[in-house]
């Protein structure tokens, strides 16, 4: 059995011919993922067949993604620990002026689509597959002051915010944990994922007896800590951690040019340096209000 057959084992597009075409297109595109459809297809007939496939009403991104997700969950089941990092990127389509599915980005001068994805990897950095993706575009930039943004943020339900994507993926991580009770699932998010709603959700989930997903989130807000009785202390999370002895220190060499990886190959114009990261660990209770 080929890897494509295993990957699309649960795919059902309602027609065996469509299922077969999906296998063939995946085989063609996987040879060199950066190739366009015309380049990936061997001749004009294959190219037309590929475009007809994508234009078919029975074919959808969701169905193909679900099949890949099933295959990914099967691979996840074979590991004791699986990490699920999620993050957002911007697809820049500024030069494609006729696109209707693109809008202004945070810079305002560019037009593009926001893409939020979650993948499954092992602690050894082996990618097991792609679990979910969500894309959207903005109609216009709000151009609000900091006070106006805060007021709107407090008045808008989490389900209506762009930041809901972080909570949505934590929901999915808990679904994976229930389905794979023998696998420890850890949802990972960057600073944008440092929102109270995720912690509130986790508090409810961890009160249940079913399997649940853990979370690892890069802090954006230095919150106040409190006692077990809920009384505020004079300390914040950062100061509490700084008083702890480091478990270890890590040195990271970096170069500003992402196309140049080895430091020895960096150009003179590229910014480079060393960052030191200290790992500290201590339990604490933070003030959520």
C-alpha positions, 0 to 999 in steps of 0.5 A: 500500500502506498503512502497516498493510499494510507493518507486518503484511506478515509476520503469519500467524495461520492464518486470512486472516479473522484477519489482516484483523481484525488490520489493521482493529483496528490501524487503529482503535486507531492513530487515537488510541492512548489510546482504549479498545477500546469508544471506538476501535470505531465501533459495538457489532459492531466492539467485539465483533469486537475482543474475539473477536479477542483471545480467539482461541487463534490470536492471540497477542502474540508473533505480532503483535510478531514481525510488527512486529519484522520491519517494524522490522528492514527500516527499520533496514537503511536506516540506517548506525547504529541505537541500541537503548535498553532500560529497565524501567517499572512499570505501576501497577494498585494500584486493580485489587485482583482482578488476579492478574497483578500483585504488589508493586513496590519500594515495597511499597505499590503493586501492578503489573507490570514491563515491560522494553522495547527500541526502535530509534532513529536518532542523529537521534532517529527511532523505527524501532519496538519490538523486544522486551518482557518483563513479569512480576510479583513474588509478594512482596518479599524484604526482605533485608539488603544482606549477604543480597542480596549472598550470594543474588546470588552464588549465583543463576545470571544466567538466574534473576535479573531482571537477566537481561533486560539480557543477554537484550536484548544477545543479541538486539542481536547477532542483529540485528547479524548479520542487518544487517551493514551497520548498526552496532547499539549496545545502550544500558542504564541503571545496572541493565545495568552487570553483568559478564555483559554485558561477558563476553558482549561479550568473546566476541562481539568475538573472532569475525569476524561482525558484533556489537553494540556497547554503551553502559552507564551505569556503576553501579560505580566499578571498579578499573583494571588494566594489560594484564598484569592487574595492579591499579592504584591508580586507579578508572574515575572518577578515570582519566576525571577526569584527562582533558580534557573533549571538551565540556560540556553544560548541561541545564535541568530541571524536576521536574514531568514534565508541565511541559516549558518552564522558563518555564511551571514552577510556583513549587512545581516544583523546577528548576535546571541540571546540567552534563555533561562528556564525557571519553574515554579507553581503560582496562582495568578489573578484572572480579573 
